[in-house]
Amino acid sequence: MTKNIKNWITMPNSENKNSTHKHFFDLLFLMDRKMRDIVQEEDSGLSTLQIALLRILVIEGEMSLIKMAQKIGKDKSQITRTVQELEKMCIVKKERSQKDRRSFILKLNAGAKEKVSFYIMKEQELVADMLEGISSSDQQRLDQLLLQMHENLRLNKT
C-alpha cells in the first residue's frame, strides 16, 4: 500500500489526484476545527472524545465498552477512562452485562440526550452548510463514495 501511495504522489500528470488529496484533507481539518469551535463555544466541560461517545450512545443506544472502543477507533483503556470521567459528571452509567457478567454496558443517565442534542444539531447544520448547492443526485453519489471510503479503511485496518 505504501508503494501505491508513493506512486500516487509522484506520478506524472497526477494533478487531479493531488488536488483530491489536498481538498480532502483541507475539508477534514476544516470540519475538525469547526466542531472544536462549537465545543469551545458551548463550554460544557466535555471533550470532543466525550461528545463522540455520547453521540454514539444517543443515536445507537446502550452498548458494551468494547463495542464503543471499536466504533470510536480507540483502545478500550482510553474509552474506560473517558467513561469514568462521564460517570463522575453523572452523564453515563456503566452496568454489568446480563449476558456476559465480565463485560459492562454503557447507558445514558437522564438528561444526557439533551446535553448532546446541541452538538448533534450543530453537526447537522455543518453538514447542511457543506451540502448547500449540491444536487440530490450528487449527494447520493457522495454518500456512496463515503461509504466505500469508510469500508476501505475498515477493511485495511491492521
N, C-alpha and C positions, 0 to 999 in steps of 0.2 A: 504494500500500500504506500510506503514512503517513497518508493521509486516512482509510482504513478503521480504522487504529489509533486515531486521534483520535476518530472517531465511536464506536468500540467503548468507549473510556474514558469519553466524556462522554454517551453515550446514556442517556436516561431509562430507568428500570426495568432497568438493566444490572447489578443486584446479583449475579446468578448469574455473569455473565462476569467481573466484577471479583473475585468470590470465587475463580473458577477461576484467574484470573491470579495472585492472591495465593498461593493454595495451591500452584500450580505452581512459582512462584519460591521460595517457602519450602522446598519439597521439594528443589529443585535446590541451594539454598545449604546445606541441612542435609546432603545427600548429599556435597557437596563438603567440608564441614567434617569429616564422619565419615571420609572417605577420607584427608584430610590428617592427621587424628589417628592413623589407622592407620600412615601413612607415618612420622610422627614417632615413634610408639611403637617401631616396628621399628628405627629409627635405622640403616638400611642404607647411608646416604650417597647414596641415589638420590632424585632429584626426582620429582614427580608426572608430568612430561613423560617422563622416562626410563622410569618404570614403565609408562606408557601405551604407549610404543614397544615395550618388551619384551613386554608383554601381547599386543600385536597379533602380534608375531613368534612367540610361543609358540602362540597359537591358530591363526594363519593360515599360518605358515611363512615362509620367506625371501621377500623382495620388494625391489624397487628403492627407492632413496631418494625418487624422485618419487611412486611409489605410496604410500609411507609418509606423505609430506607431505600427500597428498590424503586419506588415511584419517584422519589426526590433525587436519587442518584448519589446518596451519601451513605457512609458506613453506619452500622447500627449504633455504635457508641456515640457518634455525633447526634443522631436522632434521639437517643436516650437522654443526652444532656439537654437538648432543646426541649424535649417533653418535660423534663424535670423543671426547667425554667417556667414553662407554661403551667405546670401544676402549681408552682409557688404563686403564680398570678391568678390561680383559680379559674383558668380558662379551659384546661383539659384535665381529664382524669384518666388514669391507667388502671385497668381492671384485669384480673386473671381471666384467661380464656376458659370458657366452659368446655370447649372441645379438647384443648391441649393445655393442661394446667402449668406447663412450663413456659408458655408464652403469655404476653399481655396484649390487650385490646385497647386502642386509644378511642376515647369518647369525648365529645364536646360537652362542656358544662353549660348551664343556662346562660344565655346572653352572649355566648361566643359567636353565634351566627351573625348577630347584629354588629359585633366588633369587626368581623371580617367582611361583611357585606359592602362596606365602604370601599375596600380595596378591590373587590370583585367588580363593583360598579365602575371604578376608575379604570380598571383593566379593560372593561368592555368599551368604555369611552375612548381609550387609547387605540384599541383595535378598530373601532368605527372611524376614528380620525385617519388611521393608516389606510383603510379601505375606501375612503371617500374618492369618488371619481373613477373607481374601478368597476367595470361591468360585472353583473352577477355571473356570467359565464367565465370570466377571468377569475373571479373569486372562487368558483367551483374548481377550476383548474389549479389555482394556488393551493386550495385545500388538499387536493390530490397530491400535489408536489410536496407539500409539508408533511403529509402522512408518509410518503415514500422516503423522504429525508429522515424522518424520525425512525422509521423501520430500518433504514440503512445503518444508522448509528446504533440502534438497539442490537441488531444482528452482529455488528462488528465490535461490540463491547467486549473487552477482554477481562 
